[in-house]
Amino acid sequence: MKIYMVTDLEGVAGVYTWEDRDDTSRENSERRMRQQRWLAHEVNAAGDGFFRGGATEVLVNDGHGAGYTIDMDCADPRIRVWHGKERPFYCVGLDESCAGLTSVGTHAKAGTPNATLAHTMSRAVRGYWLNGISVGETGYQAFLAGHYGVPFIFCAGEAHACREMEELVPGCVMVPVKVGLSERSSLTWPPARACEMIREGAEEAMRRIGQIEPLKLEGPIVFREQWHEPRFDPENPPAVGRIIDSRTREIEADDMVDLMYKKYGYDREWRVLRM
């Protein structure tokens, strides 16, 4: 039984400020290394819970920033990790062979009041919508999983993000490891306690497989993205999509996979080499 996990950083217990990969100061470097360890421990805890619950394989998508945020020296040897930049597909490896989609280090979507480090893909984005439904990054991924018949079953991260996913997918297991007070503050459990909670929640999520329906959208799908600042030139529009105004674009697609190809320009002929 294969479980697919997407990770992020902003929802990890103890993380309260935006990562700055351009800051080479000793203080910032040490902070980033510490946060990478915290994330690795949360990933390990979730993976252990999934294995205890019956998973035979756990694939982890290192989904934050440049795709090298999990401290691999600390990673559980039973998991495998998709990492790095310029990947050939969004949520590469997620398909109908997976029994469940899960998330660790999850943050709330852009515009969520009081949520710590809330955003959708970029702080420059005001919001994403799928057929009129407002989604953050994790909701976006859950709809992609639903295309393959894969349910979203587990969310660990900031409390506003957990509530967001529970409203979208009733019955999914939520593990709030901190609750946001503002953009850059939260009330958090220490990493050790957060990992205990994640492990227990992940094991419970395995028991709910078969009880949670995949999150599906009927085609055609209309994806809308809106940015805070002008992004599009109506007189020189992008190759894909329809410009609504200088901040807003819509893309129509047959289904979620077709949307990924259209939005990101992936090679439709690419296939992963199994190992």
C-alpha positions as CSV (number, residue, x, y, z in Angstrom):
1,M,0.0,0.0,0.0
2,K,1.7,3.2,-1.2
3,I,1.3,6.5,0.5
4,Y,2.2,9.8,-1.1
5,M,3.3,12.7,1.1
6,V,3.8,16.3,0.1
7,T,5.9,18.4,2.5
8,D,6.3,22.1,3.1
9,L,8.2,24.2,5.6
10,E,5.9,26.9,6.8
11,G,3.6,24.6,8.8
12,V,6.3,22.8,10.7
13,A,6.3,23.1,14.5
14,G,8.7,25.9,15.6
15,V,8.8,27.7,12.2
16,Y,7.5,31.2,12.4
17,T,9.3,33.3,9.8
18,W,9.8,33.2,6.0
19,E,12.9,31.3,4.7
20,D,15.5,33.5,3.1
21,R,17.8,31.4,1.0
22,D,19.8,34.5,-0.1
23,D,20.8,35.4,3.5
24,T,24.2,33.8,4.0
25,S,24.7,35.0,7.6
26,R,25.6,32.4,10.2
27,E,22.4,33.0,12.2
28,N,20.2,32.4,9.1
29,S,22.2,29.4,8.0
30,E,21.8,27.8,11.4
31,R,18.1,28.6,11.5
32,R,17.6,26.9,8.1
33,M,19.6,23.8,9.1
34,R,17.5,23.5,12.3
35,Q,14.3,23.9,10.4
36,Q,15.4,21.2,7.9
37,R,16.0,18.8,10.8
38,W,12.6,19.6,12.3
39,L,10.9,18.9,8.9
40,A,12.8,15.6,8.5
41,H,11.7,14.5,12.0
42,E,8.1,15.3,11.2
43,V,8.4,13.4,7.9
44,N,9.9,10.4,9.7
45,A,7.1,10.5,12.3
46,A,4.4,10.6,9.7
47,G,6.1,7.8,7.7
48,D,6.5,5.7,10.8
49,G,2.8,6.1,11.5
50,F,1.9,5.1,7.9
51,F,4.1,2.0,8.1
52,R,2.6,1.1,11.4
53,G,-0.9,1.5,9.9
54,G,-0.1,-0.9,7.0
55,A,1.7,1.2,4.4
56,T,4.3,-0.8,2.4
57,E,5.8,2.3,0.6
58,V,6.0,6.0,1.4
59,L,7.0,8.4,-1.3
60,V,7.8,11.9,-0.1
61,N,7.7,15.1,-2.3
62,D,10.1,17.7,-0.8
63,G,7.8,20.4,-1.9
64,H,9.2,23.6,-0.3
65,G,11.1,26.2,-2.2
66,A,14.1,24.8,-4.1
67,G,13.1,21.2,-3.2
68,Y,16.0,20.4,-0.9
69,T,14.5,21.3,2.5
70,I,14.3,17.8,4.1
71,D,17.6,17.0,5.9
72,M,18.4,13.8,4.2
73,D,21.0,12.8,6.9
74,C,18.0,12.5,9.3
75,A,15.6,10.8,6.9
76,D,14.1,7.4,7.7
77,P,15.8,4.9,5.3
78,R,12.4,3.3,4.5
79,I,11.1,6.4,2.6
80,R,12.1,7.7,-0.8
81,V,12.1,11.4,-1.6
82,W,11.3,13.3,-4.8
83,H,13.5,16.5,-4.6
84,G,15.3,19.2,-6.6
85,K,14.2,21.7,-9.1
86,E,12.9,21.5,-12.7
87,R,10.8,18.4,-12.1
88,P,9.0,17.0,-15.1
89,F,5.5,17.0,-13.5
90,Y,3.6,18.6,-10.6
91,C,3.5,16.0,-7.8
92,V,5.6,13.7,-9.8
93,G,4.9,10.0,-8.9
94,L,1.3,10.7,-7.7
95,D,-1.0,8.3,-9.6
96,E,-3.7,5.7,-9.3
97,S,-1.2,3.3,-7.6
98,C,-1.2,5.4,-4.4
99,A,-3.7,4.6,-1.6
100,G,-3.7,8.1,-0.1
101,L,-2.3,11.6,-0.4
102,T,-1.0,13.3,2.8
103,S,0.7,16.5,3.7
104,V,3.2,17.5,6.4
105,G,4.4,21.1,7.2
106,T,1.2,22.4,5.7
107,H,0.4,26.1,5.7
108,A,-2.9,27.9,5.0
109,K,-3.9,29.5,1.7
110,A,-3.3,33.1,0.8
111,G,-5.4,35.6,2.6
112,T,-6.3,33.4,5.6
113,P,-6.6,35.8,8.6
114,N,-4.2,35.2,11.5
115,A,-2.6,32.2,9.8
116,T,1.2,31.9,10.1
117,L,3.0,32.3,6.8
118,A,-0.1,31.9,4.8
119,H,0.3,32.0,1.0
120,T,-0.5,30.1,-2.2
121,M,2.7,29.1,-4.1
122,S,4.1,32.6,-3.7
123,R,3.4,35.6,-1.5
124,A,2.7,37.5,-4.8
125,V,-0.4,35.4,-5.4
126,R,-3.7,36.6,-4.1
127,G,-5.5,33.3,-4.8
128,Y,-6.3,30.2,-6.8
129,W,-9.7,28.9,-7.8
130,L,-10.8,25.6,-9.4
131,N,-14.3,25.8,-10.9
132,G,-15.0,28.7,-8.5
133,I,-13.7,26.8,-5.4
134,S,-10.9,28.7,-3.5
135,V,-7.9,26.4,-2.9
136,G,-4.5,26.6,-1.4
137,E,-1.6,24.5,-2.4
138,T,-2.8,21.4,-0.6
139,G,-6.3,21.7,-1.9
140,Y,-4.9,22.0,-5.4
141,Q,-2.9,18.8,-4.8
142,A,-5.9,17.0,-3.3
143,F,-8.0,17.7,-6.5
144,L,-5.1,16.4,-8.6
145,A,-5.0,13.2,-6.5
146,G,-8.8,12.9,-6.9
147,H,-8.3,12.7,-10.7
148,Y,-6.5,9.4,-10.0
149,G,-9.1,8.3,-7.5
150,V,-6.7,8.9,-4.6
151,P,-8.2,10.4,-1.4
152,F,-6.6,13.1,0.7
153,I,-6.4,11.5,4.2
154,F,-4.0,13.4,6.4
155,C,-2.9,17.0,7.1
156,A,-0.2,18.0,9.6
157,G,0.7,21.6,10.0
158,E,-0.7,25.0,11.1
159,A,-4.2,24.9,12.6
160,H,-5.7,27.2,9.9
161,A,-4.4,24.9,7.2
162,C,-5.9,21.8,9.0
163,R,-9.3,23.5,9.2
164,E,-9.0,24.5,5.5
165,M,-8.5,20.9,4.5
166,E,-11.1,19.4,6.9
167,E,-13.7,21.7,5.2
168,L,-12.6,20.6,1.8
169,V,-12.2,16.9,2.7
170,P,-14.5,15.9,5.6
171,G,-13.0,13.0,7.6
172,C,-9.4,13.6,6.8
173,V,-7.1,13.4,9.9
174,M,-5.9,16.7,11.1
175,V,-2.8,17.2,13.3
176,P,-2.4,20.9,14.1
177,V,1.1,21.3,15.5
178,K,0.7,25.0,16.0
179,V,-1.9,27.7,15.7
180,G,-1.2,31.0,14.0
181,L,-1.6,34.3,15.8
182,S,-0.4,36.5,12.9
183,E,1.6,36.2,9.8
184,R,4.9,35.8,11.8
185,S,3.8,34.3,15.1
186,S,2.1,31.2,16.4
187,L,1.5,29.1,19.5
188,T,3.5,25.9,18.8
189,W,4.1,22.5,20.3
190,P,7.8,21.7,20.6
191,P,9.1,19.5,17.8
192,A,9.3,16.3,20.0
193,R,5.6,16.6,21.0
194,A,4.6,17.5,17.4
195,C,6.2,14.3,16.1
196,E,4.3,12.2,18.7
197,M,1.1,13.8,17.5
198,I,1.9,13.3,13.8
199,R,2.9,9.6,14.3
200,E,-0.4,8.9,16.1
201,G,-2.5,10.8,13.5
202,A,-0.7,9.1,10.6
203,E,-1.5,5.7,11.9
204,E,-5.2,6.8,12.4
205,A,-5.3,8.1,8.8
206,M,-4.4,4.6,7.5
207,R,-7.5,3.3,9.2
208,R,-9.7,5.8,7.3
209,I,-8.6,4.7,3.8
210,G,-11.8,3.5,2.2
211,Q,-13.9,5.8,4.3
212,I,-12.8,9.1,2.7
213,E,-13.9,9.9,-0.9
214,P,-11.4,11.3,-3.4
215,L,-11.8,15.0,-4.1
216,K,-13.0,15.1,-7.7
217,L,-13.9,17.8,-10.2
218,E,-16.0,17.2,-13.3
219,G,-14.5,18.6,-16.4
220,P,-14.1,21.0,-18.0
221,I,-12.0,22.6,-15.3
222,V,-11.6,26.3,-15.1
223,F,-8.5,27.4,-13.2
224,R,-8.3,31.0,-12.1
225,E,-5.2,32.7,-10.7
226,Q,-5.1,36.2,-9.3
227,W,-2.0,38.1,-8.4
228,H,-1.6,41.1,-6.1
229,E,0.3,43.2,-8.7
230,P,-0.1,43.4,-12.5
231,R,1.2,40.2,-14.1
232,F,-0.4,40.0,-17.5
233,D,-0.4,42.3,-20.5
234,P,-3.8,42.0,-22.3
235,E,-2.1,43.3,-25.5
236,N,0.6,40.6,-25.3
237,P,-1.1,37.6,-23.6
238,P,0.6,34.4,-22.6
239,A,0.4,31.4,-24.9
240,V,-2.0,29.6,-22.5
241,G,-5.2,30.9,-20.9
242,R,-7.5,33.9,-21.1
243,I,-6.6,37.2,-19.6
244,I,-9.4,38.7,-17.4
245,D,-7.4,41.7,-16.4
246,S,-3.7,42.6,-15.7
247,R,-3.8,40.5,-12.4
248,T,-6.0,37.6,-13.4
249,R,-5.8,34.7,-15.8
250,E,-8.1,31.7,-16.5
251,I,-7.1,28.4,-18.0
252,E,-9.7,25.9,-19.2
253,A,-8.7,22.2,-19.2
254,D,-10.3,18.8,-19.7
255,D,-9.2,17.6,-16.3
256,M,-6.6,18.2,-13.6
257,V,-3.8,16.4,-15.4
258,D,-4.5,18.4,-18.6
259,L,-4.4,21.6,-16.5
260,M,-0.9,20.6,-15.2
261,Y,0.4,20.3,-18.7
262,K,-1.2,23.5,-19.9
263,K,-0.2,25.6,-16.9
264,Y,3.4,24.4,-16.5
265,G,4.2,23.3,-20.0
266,Y,5.4,19.8,-19.1
267,D,6.4,17.3,-21.7
268,R,3.4,15.0,-22.2
269,E,5.7,12.1,-23.3
270,W,7.8,12.0,-20.2
271,R,7.6,8.9,-18.0
272,V,9.4,8.1,-14.8
273,L,12.0,5.3,-14.9
274,R,11.0,2.9,-12.1
275,M,13.7,1.9,-9.6
